[in-house]
Amino acid sequence: MARIGGKTLVPYVGVAVILLIALVGGAKATAICNIDSTKLNQCLPAVSGQSPPPPSKQCCSVVRLANLPCLCSYKSVLPAIGINPVYALALPKKCGLKTPPECRVG
């Protein structure tokens, strides 16, 4: 079993797979951190690429419904699914929300 810093990677790989499936729309809706997983793709343009656009109103609606500390706990798997963690962790502030400590970069 792969380990990093004494932690098993299996849970992280599973989460990455679930998020990837949800983001590409290939899965039935499931709740992830209080939001419908199929709605996560509303934020994909704002968290990927070299110069992403600001989050859309639809994306911010999704972010407002999310349990942000829960969602931000997945920050370590984001690069594996093509999401820039810096952009993803900036979403709360860009959507007019207070950034939870778990969502801060660094």
N, C-alpha and C positions, 0 to 999 in steps of 0.2 A: 504494500500500500504506500502511495506517495505521501511524503510528509515534508512540511516546511516549518521550521522553528518549533518542532514538536507537535504540530497540529496536522491532523489527517486532512487530506485534500478532497476526499470523497464528497462531503457535504457541499463544498464549493463547486465542484464539477457538476453535481446534480442541479444546483441553483442556476448555474450558467446555462445548462441545457434547457431548463424550464423557461428562463428568461428569453433565450434565443428563439425557442418555439413560439412563445407568446408574442415576441416582437415581429416575427415574420408572419404572424396570423395563421399558423398551422395547427393551432390547438383550440380546443373548446375553452370557453372562458373559465377562469379560475381566479379566486381572490388571492392577491399577493399584497400584503400590507394594507389591507382595506380597499384595494381598488381592483377592478376587473382587469385581468391580465391583457385582454384584447385591446384595452384602451391605452396601454403603455406605448403603442406605436404612434400615438399622437405627439409624443415628445421626441421621437427618433431623429427628426431633422435638426432639432436644437442641441443634440448631444453627440453628433457624429460629424465626421469630415474635418477639413482644415479650418474653415471659417463658417461655422453654422449660423443660421439666422436666429433671431431672438425667438423664444418659445411662443407658440401660437396661443390664442385665447383658449382653445380646446386643450392644449397641453397644460396650461396653468390651471384649468378646471380639474384636470386629473391630479395634478400636484397638490392642489388644495384639499382633495379628498383623501390623499394618501397618509398613512402613518409614516411620517418622514424618518424618524429614527429607525424604524424597521427597514424602510426602503434603502436608507443610506448604509445599513449594515452589509449590504451586498456590494459595496464599492470596489472591493478587491477583485470581483469577477467581471466587472464591466469591460475591461480591455479585451477579454476573451471573446466577447460578443460584439466587438466593434464600436463600443461606446467609450468616449473620452471621459474619464472620471472627473476631470476638472470642470468640463462643461456640465456634466450631470449634477455634480454637487453644487453648482452655481444656480441651478433651476429654482430652488425655493426663493432666493433673494430676487432673482429676475421676475418671479411671479408675485412679488410683493409680500413674501412671507419671511418670518424670522428663520434663520438657518439654525437647525439644531446642532449641538456640539458634534454629534455623530457624522454630520454632513460636511464638516470643515475639512479642507484639504490640508495635509501636512502632518 
